[in-house]
Amino acid sequence: MAKIPHRLYLTEDQMPKQWYNLRADMKEQPDPLIHPGTLAPLPEDALYPIFCEKLAHQEVDGKTRYFDVPEQVQDMYKMYRPSPLCRAYNLEKALDTPAKIYYKFEGNNTSGSHKLNSAIAQAYYAKEQGLKGLTTETGAGQWGTALSEACSYYGLDLKVYMVKVSYEQKPYRKAVMQTFGASVTPSPSDTTEAGRAILAHDPLTTGSLGCAISEAVEAATTTEGYRYVLGSVLNQVLLHQSIIGLESKQAMEILGEYPDIVIGCAGGGSNLGGLIAPFMQDKLLGKADPRILAVEPASCPSFTRGRYAYDFCDTGHVTPLARMYTLGNGFIPASNHAGGLRYHGMSPILSKLYHDGYMEATAVKQTDVFDAAVQFAKLETILPAPESSHAIRAAIDEALKCKESGEAKTILFGLTGTGYFDMAAYEAYLAGTMQNHVPSDEELQGGFDTLPPQPAE
């Protein structure tokens, strides 16, 4: 039998022409978005002032199994997709494990991450609707970078609110966004009512994705011709990111493989939801039973220590309420270097699947994550993003378990992107100055105290 190649690329003709909507096969639907005042479910048209109309439809549609990828979106995808499915032979050898380790690499584009998959789609629908521009938030900067690329391509203006701590840690991310024509504001800022209110409460706050969302939504809803877009959490984003999993499954079928374990890092859920989508479909339909594992930072443990409740998606309380695993909209995570995983909540789709027992979750400390990142970089020649390295950590741990048990399991994880804008984090790790922070129960309670009144069951 021929040796499986280190990297398998599908052809352009093999690239999926449809996105897969995981909700269509869920036994029970995620709970709907509700109005924070009336607690009544929001109809599709109530989202039109915030989102593009077609994106609002994708957000609420739980029945349509597949959505066609518009031809113009396919054309832009072809500049960097299909992305490779890789076999980590060197890592397997170093671990002396019988496990087979595969990873789907999403870093072969200027944004350096998977975020471009949804950014292109969302910018396309905005252009199609005739909008002038978009607003958004970004944590580590991958989403803001990706959206700045997409908006530049479609000729749209873009206003980015970047979490202050990441804005300060990663100045070159800001420079890339500005190169593509975006304006970048550290959040919270004094340019919005939401930002001013947050600063009045805590002038020294390092910010959070929840803060930045508040500012971006306010800017969109108060500026004519603009709409807000989000890079994770939302149903529409997981829909667009399903191309990751669809390509992965197709490539593994070509190789005659199927994963026993599928692992993804978890912040808001975009990469994880996209990677697991077709494998979770098999699980829901009884065709296979892969183990699905979400990996989150111990400093922001939404799944493993959060509550399944309705909560605001932002800190300033300008968004609808979503039922999700959450640490509370007022929770401000420690300034860890995995900025893209510093969100207080989790995708409603993934939260429902986790709550119903279809997937597992684990939380890992920052230094353990960078142990894995450096080991992977030395062996596989890719410098991984801190976010992705959470999945690498778990993949290594699972491979070592296989070494102990002698089981030759097949492991698939998502390598969401590269870490070339995260060198301050690598420098801190190598210098031994990187700190771990695990919030106490008292710290978490402060976030839970900000949860809004819950609707009656």
C-alpha positions in Angstrom: 0.0 0.0 0.0 1.4 3.4 -1.0 2.4 5.7 1.8 -0.1 8.5 2.6 1.4 11.8 1.4 2.4 14.5 3.9 -0.1 16.9 2.3 -3.1 16.3 0.2 -4.7 19.1 -1.8 -8.0 18.7 -3.5 -8.3 20.3 -6.9 -10.3 23.5 -7.5 -13.0 21.4 -9.1 -13.3 19.3 -6.0 -13.8 22.3 -3.7 -17.3 22.1 -2.1 -19.9 24.2 -3.9 -22.3 24.3 -1.0 -22.0 25.1 2.7 -23.5 22.6 5.2 -26.1 23.8 7.8 -25.5 21.6 10.8 -28.8 22.7 12.4 -30.8 20.8 9.7 -29.8 17.5 11.2 -29.9 18.3 14.9 -32.4 16.4 16.9 -33.3 19.6 18.8 -32.7 23.1 17.5 -30.6 25.6 19.5 -32.9 28.0 21.3 -33.7 31.2 19.3 -32.4 34.7 19.7 -34.7 36.6 22.0 -35.5 40.3 22.7 -33.8 41.3 26.0 -36.9 43.3 27.0 -39.8 41.1 26.0 -37.9 37.8 26.0 -39.9 36.9 22.9 -38.1 35.1 19.9 -36.9 37.5 17.3 -38.2 37.2 13.7 -35.8 37.3 10.8 -36.7 40.9 9.9 -35.9 42.1 13.4 -32.2 41.4 12.5 -32.2 43.5 9.3 -31.0 46.7 11.1 -27.9 44.8 12.3 -27.1 42.2 9.6 -27.4 42.0 5.8 -30.7 40.5 4.9 -29.4 37.3 3.4 -27.1 36.8 6.4 -30.0 37.3 8.7 -31.9 34.6 6.9 -28.9 32.2 7.2 -28.8 33.1 10.9 -32.4 31.9 11.6 -32.8 29.1 9.1 -32.7 25.7 10.8 -34.2 23.6 8.0 -32.2 24.2 4.8 -29.4 21.5 4.9 -27.2 23.1 2.2 -26.7 26.6 0.9 -25.1 27.3 -2.4 -21.8 29.1 -2.3 -22.2 32.1 -4.6 -20.0 32.0 -7.7 -18.2 35.2 -6.8 -17.4 33.8 -3.4 -16.1 30.6 -5.0 -13.9 32.7 -7.3 -12.2 34.4 -4.3 -12.0 31.1 -2.4 -10.0 29.7 -5.3 -7.2 32.1 -4.5 -6.3 30.1 -1.4 -8.6 27.0 -1.3 -8.8 24.1 -1.2 -6.5 24.1 1.9 -4.3 21.1 2.6 -5.0 18.1 4.8 -1.6 17.2 6.4 -0.2 14.1 8.0 2.0 15.0 11.0 4.5 12.2 10.4 7.4 13.9 12.3 5.2 14.6 15.3 4.0 11.0 15.4 7.6 9.7 15.3 8.7 12.1 18.1 5.8 11.0 20.3 6.4 7.3 19.4 2.7 6.8 19.1 0.7 4.3 17.0 -1.9 7.1 16.4 -2.2 8.7 13.0 -2.3 12.5 13.4 -3.9 14.7 10.7 -4.4 18.4 10.6 -6.4 20.7 8.4 -4.2 23.8 7.7 -6.0 27.1 7.2 -3.1 29.5 7.2 -2.3 29.8 3.5 -3.7 33.3 3.0 -2.6 36.8 4.0 -4.9 36.8 7.1 -3.1 33.7 8.2 -6.3 32.0 9.4 -9.6 30.3 8.6 -11.4 33.6 9.2 -11.3 34.5 5.5 -13.8 31.8 4.7 -16.7 33.7 6.4 -15.3 37.2 5.8 -15.5 36.8 2.0 -19.1 35.5 2.2 -20.2 38.3 4.6 -18.6 41.1 2.5 -20.1 39.6 -0.7 -23.6 39.7 0.7 -23.1 43.3 1.9 -21.9 44.4 -1.5 -24.8 42.6 -3.1 -27.2 44.5 -0.9 -25.6 47.8 -1.9 -24.2 48.7 1.4 -21.4 51.3 1.9 -19.5 49.5 4.6 -19.3 47.2 7.6 -18.3 47.4 11.2 -16.8 44.6 13.3 -14.8 43.6 16.3 -11.6 41.6 16.5 -9.7 40.0 19.3 -6.3 38.7 18.2 -6.7 40.4 14.8 -7.2 37.4 12.5 -10.9 38.3 11.9 -10.2 42.0 11.4 -7.4 41.2 9.0 -9.5 38.7 7.0 -12.5 41.1 6.8 -10.3 44.0 5.8 -9.0 41.8 2.8 -12.6 40.9 1.8 -13.9 44.5 2.1 -11.0 45.8 0.1 -11.7 43.2 -2.6 -15.4 44.2 -2.8 -14.8 48.0 -2.4 -16.5 48.3 1.0 -15.5 50.6 3.9 -14.6 48.8 7.2 -14.5 50.1 10.8 -12.7 47.6 13.2 -12.9 47.8 17.0 -9.9 45.8 18.3 -9.7 44.6 21.9 -7.3 47.0 23.6 -4.9 44.4 25.0 -4.5 42.8 21.6 -4.2 46.2 19.9 -1.3 46.8 22.2 0.2 43.3 21.9 -0.1 43.0 18.2 0.6 46.3 16.4 1.4 44.7 13.1 -2.0 43.2 12.9 -3.3 46.7 13.0 -0.9 47.7 10.3 -2.1 44.9 8.0 -5.7 46.0 8.4 -4.8 49.6 7.7 -2.9 48.4 4.6 -6.2 47.0 3.2 -8.0 50.3 4.0 -9.7 49.6 7.3 -9.8 52.0 10.2 -8.8 50.3 13.5 -9.9 51.6 17.0 -8.8 50.1 20.3 -11.8 49.0 22.3 -13.3 50.2 24.6 -12.9 53.7 23.1 -14.5 57.1 23.6 -16.0 57.1 20.1 -19.2 55.3 21.1 -21.7 55.5 24.0 -21.1 51.9 24.9 -17.3 52.4 25.0 -17.6 55.6 27.1 -19.8 53.8 29.6 -17.4 50.8 29.9 -14.5 53.2 30.4 -16.4 55.2 33.0 -16.9 52.0 35.0 -13.3 50.8 34.6 -10.9 53.3 33.0 -8.0 50.8 33.0 -9.9 47.9 31.5 -7.9 45.8 28.9 -11.2 45.3 27.0 -12.9 42.1 25.7 -14.6 40.9 22.6 -17.9 41.6 24.4 -16.9 45.3 24.7 -15.7 45.5 21.1 -19.0 43.9 19.9 -21.0 46.6 21.7 -19.1 49.4 20.0 -19.2 47.8 16.5 -23.0 47.1 16.7 -23.6 50.7 17.9 -21.5 52.1 15.1 -23.3 50.0 12.5 -26.8 50.8 13.7 -26.1 54.6 13.9 -24.4 54.9 10.5 -26.5 54.9 7.4 -25.5 52.3 4.8 -23.6 50.1 7.3 -24.2 46.7 8.9 -22.4 44.7 11.5 -20.6 41.4 10.9 -19.2 38.9 13.3 -16.3 36.5 12.9 -17.5 33.7 15.2 -20.3 32.5 17.4 -23.2 33.1 15.0 -25.0 30.4 13.1 -24.2 32.0 9.8 -20.5 32.0 10.5 -20.5 28.2 11.4 -22.3 27.7 8.1 -19.6 29.4 6.1 -16.8 27.7 8.0 -18.3 24.2 7.2 -16.1 24.3 4.1 -13.2 23.3 6.4 -14.9 20.1 7.5 -16.3 19.3 4.1 -12.9 19.5 2.5 -11.4 17.5 5.4 -13.9 14.7 5.1 -13.5 14.6 1.3 -9.7 14.4 1.6 -9.8 11.7 4.2 -12.2 9.6 2.1 -9.6 9.8 -0.8 -7.0 8.5 1.7 -9.4 5.8 3.0 -9.4 7.3 6.5 -11.9 8.5 9.0 -11.1 10.2 12.3 -11.8 8.5 15.6 -11.2 11.9 17.3 -11.9 15.4 15.9 -10.3 18.2 17.9 -10.7 22.0 17.6 -9.8 25.1 19.6 -12.8 26.8 21.0 -13.3 30.5 21.6 -16.6 31.5 20.0 -16.8 28.4 17.9 -16.1 29.3 14.2 -13.2 27.0 13.6 -14.5 24.2 15.8 -18.0 24.3 14.3 -16.6 24.4 10.7 -14.2 21.5 11.2 -16.6 19.1 13.0 -19.7 19.9 10.8 -19.8 16.8 8.5 -18.5 14.5 11.2 -21.1 15.7 13.6 -23.6 15.1 10.8 -22.5 11.5 10.7 -22.9 11.3 14.5 -26.3 12.8 14.5 -27.5 10.5 11.7 -26.0 7.4 13.3 -23.6 6.8 10.4 -20.4 7.0 12.6 -19.5 7.9 16.2 -16.4 10.1 16.2 -15.3 11.6 19.5 -15.6 15.4 19.2 -13.3 17.5 21.6 -13.4 21.2 22.1 -10.3 22.8 23.7 -10.5 26.2 25.4 -8.1 28.3 27.5 -8.3 27.7 31.3 -8.4 31.5 31.7 -11.7 31.7 29.7 -13.5 28.4 30.3 -16.9 29.0 28.8 -17.7 25.3 28.2 -16.0 23.7 31.2 -17.0 26.2 33.9 -19.7 28.3 32.3 -23.4 28.2 32.6 -25.9 27.3 29.9 -28.1 30.3 29.9 -29.5 33.2 27.9 -27.0 36.1 27.8 -26.1 39.2 25.9 -23.5 38.6 23.2 -21.8 41.9 24.2 -20.8 43.8 27.3 -22.8 46.9 26.5 -26.1 45.1 26.2 -27.0 46.2 22.7 -27.4 42.8 21.2 -30.2 40.2 21.4 -30.0 37.4 24.0 -28.6 34.0 22.9 -28.7 30.8 24.9 -25.2 29.5 25.1 -22.5 28.4 27.5 -21.3 31.7 29.0 -19.2 33.2 31.8 -21.5 36.2 31.8 -21.3 39.2 29.6 -19.5 41.2 32.3 -16.6 38.7 32.5 -13.3 40.2 31.5 -10.8 37.4 30.9 -7.1 37.6 31.8 -4.8 39.1 29.1 -3.7 35.7 27.7 -2.0 35.6 24.3 -4.7 33.5 22.6 -6.7 36.7 21.9 -9.1 34.9 19.6 -10.3 32.7 22.4 -11.1 35.4 24.9 -14.9 35.5 24.4 -17.3 35.1 27.3 -19.7 32.9 25.4 -19.8 30.0 22.9 -21.7 29.4 19.7 -25.4 28.5 20.4 -25.1 25.5 18.0 -22.1 24.1 19.8 -23.5 24.9 23.2 -26.6 22.9 22.4 -24.6 20.0 21.1 -22.4 20.0 24.1 -25.3 20.3 26.5 -27.0 17.3 24.8 -23.8 15.2 25.1 -22.7 15.0 21.5 -19.3 16.5 22.2 -16.7 17.0 25.0 -14.6 19.9 26.2 -11.4 20.4 28.0 -9.5 23.5 29.3 -5.7 23.9 29.1 -3.2 26.4 30.6 -1.3 28.9 28.5 2.2 27.5 29.2 1.1 24.0 28.3 -0.3 25.3 25.1 3.0 26.9 24.2 4.9 23.8 25.1 2.9 22.1 22.4 3.2 25.0 19.9 7.0 25.0 20.1 7.3 21.2 19.8 5.0 21.3 16.8 6.9 24.1 15.1 10.2 22.3 15.5 8.8 19.1 14.0 6.3 20.2 11.4 8.0 23.6 10.3 4.8 25.6 10.8 4.7 28.3 13.5 1.1 27.8 14.9 -1.2 30.6 16.2 -1.7 30.4 20.0 -5.4 29.7 19.3 -4.6 26.7 17.1 -2.0 25.5 19.6 -4.8 24.6 22.1 -5.9 21.9 19.6 -2.3 20.8 19.1 -1.9 20.4 22.9 -5.0 18.1 23.0 -3.9 16.2 19.9 -0.6 15.4 21.5 -2.2 14.4 24.7 -4.6 12.0 22.9 -1.7 10.6 20.9 0.2 9.9 24.1 -2.8 8.1 25.5 -2.7 5.9 22.4 1.0 5.2 23.1 0.0 4.0 26.6 -2.9 1.9 25.4 -1.4 0.7 22.1 -4.5 1.8 20.2 -3.8 3.1 16.7 -6.5 5.8 16.6 -6.9 8.4 13.9 -6.8 12.0 15.1 -7.8 15.1 13.1 -7.3 18.6 14.5 -7.8 22.1 13.1 -4.7 24.2 12.6 -6.6 27.5 12.2 -3.6 29.6 11.2 -0.1 30.9 11.7 1.5 32.7 14.7 3.8 35.2 12.9 2.0 38.1 14.5 2.2 36.5 17.9 5.9 36.7 18.5 5.5 38.6 21.7 3.7 35.6 23.1 6.4 33.2 21.9 9.1 35.6 23.3 7.3 35.6 26.7 7.2 31.8 26.7 10.8 31.4 25.8 11.9 33.9 28.3 10.0 32.1 31.1 7.9 35.2 31.9 4.5 33.8 30.6 2.0 33.5 33.4 -1.0 31.1 33.7 -4.2 32.5 35.1 -7.1 30.2 36.1 -10.0 32.3 37.4 -11.3 31.5 40.9 -14.9 30.6 41.6 -15.3 34.1 43.0 -14.0 35.7 39.8 -16.4 33.6 37.7 -19.3 34.5 40.0 -18.7 38.2 39.2 -19.4 37.3 35.5 -22.4 35.2 36.3 -23.9 38.1 38.3 -24.2 40.0 35.0 -26.5 37.4 33.5 -29.9 38.9 32.6 -33.3 37.6 33.8 -34.0 34.2 32.2 -37.2 33.4 30.3 -39.5 30.8 31.9 -38.9 27.3 30.5 
